[in-house]
């Protein structure tokens, strides 16, 4: 079903993102609750092509989001929010995200695409040199550690094989030393190649 005529009327035939008078596309917002008129926006070819390939996006073009994020149309807010997340390496986009307001329903719709998730924000366990640790890695202790509840110390240079990452704390790993399972702070280990 085409909503071109209704969207042109709603937008006064201008792009609902950048206000260009070259708007000619009814854009169905991905991950929308349904395929109704309110889940579409009217956009120009420039916005459409840059949304499709964010790597070629002109950051300055998207400064238009300063206006569109405050639109009365939830679909426009959703697309603006998603684009701001894709561009948040730019200071102005990150600042705008900090002050943008979307009601709970619109925010849930905006987050449905996963564009707000940043893989760099995921918890990473890193050793004392910044190398990323994975479950099953081998590490070497860079400091002699007193082991609480045990009668031994884990000596500097000890290889701890097949570590396990502590899921809720990126500063801790688990491994066996002298047959005992212990928790070790990542700042006291370096990743081993063996």
N, C-alpha and C positions, 0 to 999 in steps of 0.2 A: 504494500500500500504506500502510495506516495503522499507525502505531506508538504510538498513544495509550496503550494499556494498558501496554505495556512501559516507556514513558517515565514514566508516572505511578508505576509501581512503582519505577523507578530513582531518581526524584526525591522519593519519598514524597509525591507530589501537591502539591509546592510549586514555585514558579518557580525554575529553576536559576540565574537571574541575581540576582533581588532577594529571594528567599525568601518571596514573597507566597503566601498559601494560596489565591489566586484563579486560579492557573495553570490554563489550559484549552486550550492550543494546542501542537500538535507543530510545531515550527519547523524546517524543513529549512535547514541552514546553507548559504548560497550558495557556489558554487565549491568544493563538496566533491568528494573523489575519486570518490565513488559515492553511491548513495541508500540506504545501510544505516542501521540503527538508530543506530550510533555517530556518524552525521553529522547527527543531529537533537538538539534540546534541547526541554525542556518549559518554556514561558514563560507569563506572565500577559498580559492585554490591555494593561496600561500599558506594559510593556517592548516588546511587539509594535508598538503604535502609534507609540511614540517611536523605535523602530529604523527604522520605515518612513519617518518624516519627522523627520529630525534637527534641522531648524530649529525645531521646537516642543518639542524635548526639554528636560526639567527636569534641569538639571545635578545638582541635589541628589539626585534619584532615583537617578542613576547612580553615586553614591558606593558603591552595593552592589558595584561592580566591585572594590573593595578586598578583598572576599572571593572573588568568583567567579573572578577571574584565577588563583587558587591551586587551583581545582577539580581533582579527579582525572580528570574527563571532558575529553578533548581538545576536543570540540565546544564546551563551555562556555568553555574557555580561548580558543578561536579567536574566538568572538563577543565575549568580554570585551576581547580585544586590539583587535579592530576598532572597538569602541565607544570605547575609550580613545583611539584615534587620531582618531576623529571629534570627541572632546571635549577634545583636548589643549591647547586654548586655556586651559582651566582648570588652574591650577597643580597641584592635587592629581592630576589625570589625567596630566599630563606627568611628575610625580614618580613616580607608580605605573608608568608605562611604563618609566622608567629602571631600576626594580628588578625588573620582571616577568621571569620566566624561562619560556620555552617551548622544548622540545627542537626539534631541527632540522626534523623532519618536521612537527610541529605549527606551527612558525613559518612554514614554507613554505606550509602550508595557509592560515594566517591572512593571509599576504601575497598570496595568490592573488586576492583581491578588489580589490587596489589601494587599499584604504582607508588603508593606511599611507603612501601617497604624498601629498605635500603640494605642490600646484602652486606655493605660495609658496617652497618649497625649491629649485625649479628655478633653474638659473643664469640670471641676468638681467644684461644689459649695460646700464649706466646712464651718462648723461653727468654732467658736473660739477654739474648742478642736480638730479640724481635722475630725470630723464626716461628712460624705457625706450627703448633703441635696438633697431632691427630691421634685418635684412639689407635692403639697398637704400635705407636712409635717407641723407639728406644731413646733414653736420655741419660746424660751423665751429670752427676751432682757436682756443682761448682763450689760447694761449701760443706763442711762437716756439720751434720744436723743431729741435734739431740732428738731422739724418738720418744715421745711421751708414752708412758705406760709400758716401756720396754727397757731391757737392761743393756742396750747397746746404742751406739751412735752410728749413723749412716755416714761413712767416711767420704771425703772429697774424692772424686774420681770414680766412685761406684757407678756401674752401669745399671740402670733400672730398665728392664725389658717389658715391652708390651704394656705401656701405661694405659690408663683409662682416664678420660677427661671428666672432671666433676661438672655436671650439667649446669648447676645454678651458680657456679662461682668460677669465673675465668682465671682466677689466680691460683687455682688448686688442681692437682692431678693426683691419681692414686697409682701405686705400684708396689711391687714386692721387693723388700730388702731383707736379707737373711731369713727368708721364708715368711716374713710378716708383712701383711698388707698395711701400708702406711699412706698418709696424705702428705703431699709435698707441695710447697709453694713453687710456682713456675719461675719465680725470679731466682731460684737457686738451682736451676737446671739448664743445660744446653742440649739441643737436639743432637743425637748421635746418628751417624750414617751407617753404623753397624748394628 
